[in-house]
Amino acid sequence: MSSPRIAIIIYSMYGHIAKLAESVKEGVIAAGGSAKIYQIPETLPDEILAKMHAPPKPDYPVISVDQLAEFDGFLFGIPTRYGNFPAQWKVSLVAGARRRHVVAGDLITPRQAFWDATGQLWATGALAGKFAAVFVSTGTPGGGQEATIMNSLSTLVHHGIVYVPLGYSRTFTQLSTLTEIHGGASLLFFLPSFFLYRGLI
Ligand SMILES: Cc1cc2nc3c(=O)[nH]c(=O)nc-3n(C[C@H](O)[C@H](O)[C@H](O)COP(=O)(O)O)c2cc1C
């Protein structure tokens, strides 16, 4: 059986998700697979990013929504915004979709957010039956890691993408330890179940 084609797809403004993505990739390799890291398009103009003290973007290829159908599985990296996607991933409110950025007095129309550009894929079921997991970064330990993942599920469900949970069956020790700070969705632990789900190991 051929290896599943896995895309690690991230947005990272300050580099934390990018760093996590490298660990996630190591986890895929350790589980016997391979994966490539992609980043979604930035929607903010450079002037705004500079005001937000954002460092230069990581050096990953930018993925378009049309490429999603080429993969069997996804690992989505989301830096939380109040327990939800950042607008680069998905503009959650209708009002937000009409938002304008003001730069030096000029109005700049933001680019369409990644998930918001997947209507055609949704309507044709192009991503149905593919597999996905989500990893997040937050600024604070109780900052909404699980809320962010839960809020991503509606998008996955609409596409018919199967969410692969971490679960506790193989991770109880790691997730119940009180000796270190950790989240509840460490990809290194979840990945073997991803491959099990695919019947690959
Ligand atoms: C508008 C906004 C909202 C945020 N909301 C939260 C939040 O609810 N909880 C939290 O812990 N961090 C929050 N953060 C911090 C980001 O999650 C954090 O900077 C991000 O995970 C860093 O990832 P990155 O370095 O890959 O961009 C927020 C940041 C911004 C700009």
The ligand as an SDF file (V2000), in Angstrom:
LIG
                    3D

 31 33  0  0  0  0  0  0  0  0999 V2000
   -6.4490   38.9500   18.0280 C   0  0  0  0  0  0  0  0  0  0  0  0
   -5.7230   37.8970   18.8070 C   0  0  0  0  0  0  0  0  0  0  0  0
   -6.4480   37.0540   19.6190 C   0  0  0  0  0  0  0  0  0  0  0  0
   -5.7900   36.0950   20.3890 C   0  0  0  0  0  0  0  0  0  0  0  0
   -6.5230   35.3040   21.2030 N   0  0  0  0  0  0  0  0  0  0  0  0
   -5.8980   34.4670   22.0500 C   0  0  0  0  0  0  0  0  0  0  0  0
   -6.6380   33.6990   22.9800 C   0  0  0  0  0  0  0  0  0  0  0  0
   -7.8500   33.7200   23.0220 O   0  0  0  0  0  0  0  0  0  0  0  0
   -5.9360   32.9130   23.8380 N   0  0  0  0  0  0  0  0  0  0  0  0
   -4.5710   32.8600   23.8330 C   0  0  0  0  0  0  0  0  0  0  0  0
   -4.0060   32.1600   24.6520 O   0  0  0  0  0  0  0  0  0  0  0  0
   -3.8460   33.5440   22.9090 N   0  0  0  0  0  0  0  0  0  0  0  0
   -4.4850   34.3520   22.0410 C   0  0  0  0  0  0  0  0  0  0  0  0
   -3.7510   35.0540   21.1300 N   0  0  0  0  0  0  0  0  0  0  0  0
   -2.3170   34.7880   20.9980 C   0  0  0  0  0  0  0  0  0  0  0  0
   -2.0620   33.9100   19.7880 C   0  0  0  0  0  0  0  0  0  0  0  0
   -2.8030   32.7170   19.8450 O   0  0  0  0  0  0  0  0  0  0  0  0
   -0.5960   33.5880   19.6830 C   0  0  0  0  0  0  0  0  0  0  0  0
    0.0810   34.7940   19.4380 O   0  0  0  0  0  0  0  0  0  0  0  0
   -0.3730   32.6130   18.5420 C   0  0  0  0  0  0  0  0  0  0  0  0
   -0.7970   31.3320   18.9120 O   0  0  0  0  0  0  0  0  0  0  0  0
    1.0730   32.5820   18.1390 C   0  0  0  0  0  0  0  0  0  0  0  0
    1.1950   31.6840   17.0430 O   0  0  0  0  0  0  0  0  0  0  0  0
    2.1610   32.0610   15.8430 P   0  0  0  0  0  0  0  0  0  0  0  0
    3.4880   32.4470   16.4580 O   0  0  0  0  0  0  0  0  0  0  0  0
    2.2810   30.8190   15.0270 O   0  0  0  0  0  0  0  0  0  0  0  0
    1.5350   33.1970   15.0770 O   0  0  0  0  0  0  0  0  0  0  0  0
   -4.3870   35.9830   20.3280 C   0  0  0  0  0  0  0  0  0  0  0  0
   -3.6680   36.8210   19.4630 C   0  0  0  0  0  0  0  0  0  0  0  0
   -4.3270   37.7710   18.7160 C   0  0  0  0  0  0  0  0  0  0  0  0
   -3.5350   38.6710   17.7950 C   0  0  0  0  0  0  0  0  0  0  0  0
  1  2  1  0
  2  3  1  0
  2 30  2  0
  3  4  2  0
  4  5  1  0
  4 28  1  0
  5  6  2  0
  6  7  1  0
  6 13  1  0
  7  8  2  0
  7  9  1  0
  9 10  1  0
 10 11  2  0
 10 12  1  0
 12 13  2  0
 13 14  1  0
 14 15  1  0
 14 28  1  0
 15 16  1  0
 16 17  1  0
 16 18  1  0
 18 19  1  0
 18 20  1  0
 20 21  1  0
 20 22  1  0
 22 23  1  0
 23 24  1  0
 24 25  2  0
 24 26  1  0
 24 27  1  0
 28 29  2  0
 29 30  1  0
 30 31  1  0
M  END
$$$$
